[in-house]
Amino acid sequence: QLIKLINKYNNTEYLKGKIRLLQRAAIIFCYYSVKLDSSIYYLNKMRNLSEKINYNKGKLWYYLILGNVYYVQTDLDKAGELYWETYTRTEQDSIVMADALAGYADVLMQQNRFDSS
């Protein structure tokens, strides 16, 4: 019985759900609490779990939200790199792709590079 219970909460779908919760926690700490160290803590947990189960969407979220953290810190060069990294790694997820391009365009506008954004 105990083995079944353990396996129930160790399957891939459960782990994807955990990754989604970690993603939301990272976003909340980045934007709403502005506790960037906590955001990075949850991002690292999310990345490690995503790599463990080879969950590409979780890996993309990692780069995207880490870009947001750098953006909040006004490190626009690093934020731009991470947004572009997210965009180039995205294959089929149009929402992540759109978020990455919007972030990248925002960075370019903040840098007064309007012709590139």
C-alpha positions in Angstrom: 0.0 0.0 0.0 2.7 2.5 1.0 4.7 1.8 -2.2 1.6 2.5 -4.3 1.0 5.7 -2.5 4.6 6.8 -2.9 4.6 5.9 -6.6 1.3 7.8 -7.1 3.0 11.0 -6.0 6.2 10.3 -7.9 4.8 10.0 -11.4 5.5 12.4 -14.2 2.1 14.1 -14.2 2.4 14.8 -10.5 5.9 16.2 -10.9 4.7 18.5 -13.8 2.0 19.8 -11.4 4.7 20.5 -8.8 6.7 22.3 -11.5 3.7 24.5 -12.3 3.3 25.4 -8.6 7.0 26.2 -8.4 6.6 28.4 -11.5 3.7 30.3 -9.9 5.6 30.8 -6.7 8.6 32.2 -8.6 6.4 34.6 -10.4 4.7 35.8 -7.2 8.0 36.4 -5.5 9.4 38.2 -8.5 6.5 40.6 -9.3 4.2 40.8 -6.3 6.6 40.5 -3.3 9.8 41.6 -5.1 11.7 39.0 -3.1 14.0 38.0 -5.9 16.1 35.6 -3.8 13.0 33.6 -3.1 12.0 33.7 -6.7 15.4 32.3 -7.7 15.1 29.7 -5.0 11.9 28.4 -6.5 13.2 28.8 -10.0 16.2 26.5 -9.2 13.9 23.9 -7.7 11.7 24.1 -10.8 14.7 23.8 -13.1 16.1 20.8 -11.3 12.8 19.0 -11.3 12.2 19.8 -15.0 15.6 18.4 -15.9 15.0 15.3 -13.9 11.9 14.4 -15.9 13.0 16.2 -19.1 10.1 18.6 -19.1 10.9 21.2 -21.7 8.1 23.6 -20.8 9.5 23.8 -17.3 13.0 24.5 -18.6 11.5 27.3 -20.8 9.7 28.8 -17.8 13.0 28.8 -16.0 14.7 31.0 -18.6 11.7 33.2 -19.1 11.1 34.0 -15.4 14.8 34.3 -14.7 14.8 37.0 -17.4 12.0 38.7 -15.5 14.1 38.6 -12.4 17.0 40.3 -14.2 14.5 42.8 -15.7 13.2 43.8 -12.3 16.8 44.3 -11.2 17.3 46.5 -14.3 20.0 44.2 -15.7 18.5 44.7 -19.2 21.4 43.0 -21.1 21.1 39.8 -19.0 17.2 39.9 -19.2 17.4 40.3 -23.0 19.8 37.3 -23.3 17.4 35.1 -21.2 14.3 36.2 -23.2 16.1 35.5 -26.4 17.3 32.1 -25.1 13.7 31.3 -24.2 12.5 32.2 -27.7 15.2 30.2 -29.5 14.5 27.1 -27.4 10.7 27.3 -27.9 9.4 24.9 -30.5 5.7 24.6 -30.1 4.5 26.6 -27.1 3.2 29.8 -28.6 2.4 31.4 -25.2 5.9 31.0 -23.9 7.2 32.2 -27.3 5.0 35.3 -27.2 6.0 36.1 -23.6 9.7 35.8 -24.5 9.4 38.0 -27.6 7.3 40.6 -25.6 10.0 40.6 -22.9 12.8 40.9 -25.5 11.0 43.8 -27.2 10.5 45.5 -23.9 14.2 45.3 -23.1 15.0 46.8 -26.5 12.6 49.6 -26.0 14.0 50.3 -22.5 17.4 50.6 -24.2 16.0 53.0 -26.8 16.5 50.5 -29.6 13.1 51.1 -31.1 14.1 50.1 -34.6 15.0 46.6 -33.3 12.0 46.1 -31.1 
